[in-house]
Amino acid sequence: MGDTFPTIKGAAVQAASVFLDRDGSTKKACDLIREAGANGARFIVLPEGFIPAHPVWFHLYPATGHLCVKLSTELFKNSVEVPGPEVTALGEAARDADAFVVVGICEKLPGTIGTMYNTQLFFGRDGQYLGKHQKLTPTVGERLVHAGGYGDTLTVFDTEIGHISGLICGENSNPLAVFSLTAQNTQIHAMSWPNFFPTSGSPLGERVAVDARAFAQMSKAWVVSACGTVDEAMISLLAENEQQEKYLRDPNISGGSVIVAPNMKVIAGPMGNEEGILYGDMDLEIGVQMKLRHDFSGHYNRPDVFQLHVNRSVPQLYTEEGTATPIADMDDEAESVKSGSVIFDDQAGDTSKSLPRSVPTKV
């Protein structure tokens, strides 16, 4: 009996969050996860920044204008700490759904103010939090509120259904990011997308279709792309004139969720601009068949010619070195130096410490 590769039902959740409402968006996410699980999905993906919203206002207004500042402040006030009650609730929903789940959030570091990350959270079918991916480079207006992630979250999770990975929006077309996950043998990939693109760009669905098929071709992985969409609450907060309202109501600007096989075939979707859940059966053996032709992390590459180095360390902005020495101890040290019993070594006794990126919550 040889190896077996399962067929997994994937689900791309296409929906609008409860705009800038952390509690409401979390509840909606949990309801959608449970619905997808009840319909047999075992790998479920939600859109970019679903909790509590994605900062799409930068596509419409000046960054320093009153409305952008107001909405960005609300974004921070409703962003998610990891760990936190929202993470717990999402894990419980994943457990109830008996599914692996990827959810887009706006993340803030515990105990801090002012800095956020564009993040995907990963959960196991038992409800356990597996880890996260933070978008490496925020795109266009996102850079005003989101910091870039580091190599420590550019990873693949080894699960009972296979190796799973995720990237957010534009980084799904970053060749080195794509190859990094390909080299880690991803088999099922989650793409998270926003509600719509900048007004000067092409429709969201066009980009999603291209990137999903391209990722599948390069990685030979299944791709589940989940897009956001626009609802009445978003329009009421974002549209300040008829022209903006007309744009936001254009059915072509949002939607496009899709599920693509390792052979680049679209097996489900693309969706229009409606809310809903897109399902598709994903036979992981197709990935094996396609890698026998082109395994870009194996025999169809040249490690003697091409090599990729990923830096997984996290730079530290603030460090402390040394500790205060009591005066009495300083006197003892001075006497020891005089007697020649102490040898100073620049590399010895280093007491430096770094401030972690995730500042612990004070108790």
N, C-alpha and C positions, 0 to 999 in steps of 0.2 A: 504494500500500500504506500503510494508516494504522498508527497505534500498535497494539501488541499487548500484552495483559495475560495473564501466565501463570497456570496453575493449579498451585498448590503443595500438596504433602501436608504437613499440620501434624500434630504429635504432642504431646499433653499427657501427661507422665510422672507417674503417681500412685504414690508409693512413700514408705516410711519410710526416713529416713537410718539409717546405722549410728550409733546414738545416742551423741553426744558423742565420736565417733571420727573425727578429721579424715582419717586415711589410709584407713580403711575406707569412709567416706562418699564420698571422692573416687573410689576404685576403683569403688564401686557406681554413682556418677553416670556415670563413663566407660563402664562396661559397658552401662548403659541407653541412653546416647547412641548407642553403636555399634549396639545392637540396633535402635533406632528408625531409624537411618540405613540399616541393612541391609534394613529393611522399606519403604524408599522415602521416609521423611520428610525434608523439606528445611528445616523450621522446627520446632525441638524446644524445649520448655519444661519445666523442672524446678521443684519446689515452693519455697516460701519457706524460707530458712535451711537448705537441704538439707545443706550442709556447714558445721558438723558436726551441727547441730540447731537447732530454734527453741525459745526459752525458755518452753515451755508449762507449766513447773512453777509459774509465777506465777499460773496459773489455779486452782491447787489448794492452795497453801500460803502462809503469811505471808512477805513479802518478806525480812524479816531473820531468818527462822528458819534453823536449822542446815542443813536439806536444800537450801533455795534458795541459800544462800551457797555450799555445796559444789558444787552443779550449775552455778551461774553461774561459779565459778572454773574448773571443767572446760571450760565453754563458751569462756572466754577462752583457756585453754591450747591449745584445739583450733581456734580461729578462724583465718581465712585472711588472709595478707598479700598485697597486690597491688602489684607483681608478686611471684611466688613459685612454688614447685614445683607446687602444686595448680593454679594458673592455667595453667602450662605443660602439665600433664597434661590438663586440660579442653580446651585448644586442640588438642592432638594428637587427642583423641577426636572433636572437631568436624570436624577435617580428615579423619579416617578415615571418619566418617559422611557426609562431603560435605554438611554441613548447617549452617545458622545455628542457634546454640544460645544459650539464656538459662538461666542457673543461679542459684538463690538460695543465698547464702552468708552467714555471719556474718563480717564483715570487721574486722580490726584494723589500725591504721596501723603500718607498719614501724618498728621501734625504739622503740615506746611500750608502756606497760602501762596497762590500766584502762579504755580507751574502745573501743567497738565500734560498727559500723554494720550495719544490715539492708540488704543489698546484692544487686542483680542484676548478674551479669556477662554481657556480650554477646560472642559469638565469630562470626567469619566462617566460611564453608564451607572456606576455605583454612587454618583453624586460627588465624588472627590474632585477637588480643584487640582488640575494637573499642572498648570502654569499659564504663562501669558506670552504674547508677542506684542512689542511696542513698535509702532511704525518708525522706521529708521529715519526718514526725512519727511516732515510735514510738507504738504503741497499748497502752493499759492497762499491764500489767506490763513490757512491753518497755522502757518509759522508764527502768527501773531499771538496764538494762545497755546500751541502745543510744542513741547520740547521733543527732540528726536531721541529715539531709543538707541540702545547699544547692541553689540554683538551677543550679549548674554541671553537675549530673547529671540535670536534668530535660530530656531531649533525645530526639530522633529520629535514628536512624541510616539514612543513605541507602545502600541496598545494591542489588545486581543483581536481587533479587526484589521490591524495593519498599522503602518507608520502614517501619522497624520500631521499636517502642517497648515500654516496659514500666513497670508500676507494681506495687506490692506491697500485697496485702491491702486494708485499709480505704481506702487512698488512691485505689483505683480508683473510689471514689464521691465523691472530692473534686472538686466541679464545676470549680474553677479549674485543678486539675492535669489533669483530663480535657480541658478546653478548650485548655490549653497544648499538649498533644500533638496535638489536633485541628487547631489553628492551624499546627502544623508538618507537617501532611499525613500523619499516620500511616496506614498501610494494613494492617499486621499488628501486633497488640498482644498482648504476653505478660502474663498475670496470674499472680502467684505467691501461693500461699495456704499457711497452716500446717497442722498435723496435726488440730487441732480448736480450737474457740472456747472462751471462758470458760464455766464450768458454768452461769452464769445466762443465757446468751445462747441464740439460736436455733441449730439445727444448721448446720454449715459449708456444706453443700450448698445450703441455701435462699438464703443470702446470695450465694454464687457465681453461682447461676442468675440472680438479679436484677441483680447488678452487670455480669455479662458481657453480658446482653442490653441493658442501659441504655447501656453503653459503646459497643456496636455501633451503637445507634440514634443516639447523639450524634456519633460520629466517622465512621460509615460504614466502619469498619475491621473486618477479621476479628479475632476474639478467641480466643486459646488460653489457657484457664485450667487450671493444674496445681495440684492439691491434694496435701498430705501425707496420710499415714494413720498408723495406730498398729500397732506390732508387739509381739511378746512381750518383746523386750528393753526397750522403753520402759515397758511395764506393770510389769516387775520392778523398775525403778528408780524409777518414779513412784508406784506404789500402795503406801500404808502401811497400808491397812485394806480390808475387804471392800467397803465402800461406794464407795471410789475405784476399786477394781478393777472393780466392776460398771459404773461410769460409763465407764471407759476401754474396756471390752469392748462397750459399746453400739454396734451397727453403724450407728446413725443419726448419731453425733457427727462422723464423719470422711468423707472422700471427697466426690464431687461434681464432679470434673473434667469439663470441657465444652468444646466448640468451637462458636462461634456466628458466623453469617454477618453481613455488613453490613445485611441486611434483617431482622435479629433472629431468624432461624430457627436452631434448634439442629440442627446437622447431625451431631453425635456426642456421646454421653453423654446425661444425666449418669451417671457411674460410681457404683457403690456404695462400700463402704469397702475394697474389695480393692486389692491392688497390681496394676499393669498399665500398659499404654500405650494411650492413646486416639488414634485416627487419623481424619483427615478431609481431604478434598480441598477446597482453598480457591481458588475462581475469583476472581481479583482484579478481573475486569470487573464483578462484582456491585457493588463499591464505586463504580465509575463510575456505574452505573445509579441507585444510591441517592442519590449526590451531585447528580445532575441534579434531584432533588426538593428535598433539604434539604442544602445545603452550608453548614454552620455556620461554616466558615472562609472562606467566599466569599459567593456571592450571596444566601444565606439568613441573612445577618446584617447588622448596621448599625454599621459602624465609626465613624460619626459619633455614635452613641449609646453603644456598648459598646467599651471598650478594655481590654486586659489587659497589664500591665507585669510582666515577669519579671526579677528581679534575679539575674544570673548571677555576681556577684562573691562571693567567699568571705571572711567576716569573719576577721580575724586577732587571736588572743588575745594574742600576744606580739610586740613589735617592738623593734628597736634603732635608735638614732639616733646618728650621729656616730662618730668613731674617736679613739682616744687619740693625742695629738700629742706627739712627742718634745720634751724641754725645749729643745734647741737650735733646733728649728723655731719654738717658741713665742717665743723671743728674737728671731728674725728677723721674725716677724709683728709683734711689738711695735714694732720699729724701722720697719717699713713703715707701720704705723698713724700713728706720729709724723710720718712724712714725707708722709702723705696719699696714699700710692700704693695703698692697699687700700680698697675700698668694700664694706661689709657689706650683704648683701641677705638677708632672711629666707627668700626663696624660692630663692636660688641655692645651688648646691653641696649639695643635699639628699642625704645619704648614708644615709637611712633604708633599712632592709631588713626584710622580713617573714618570719616563720617559716612555711614552707609547711605546709599541712594534712597532706600526706603527707611525713613526715620521712624523708630518705634513710637507707638502711641504712649503718652505718659499715663501712668497708673495713679 
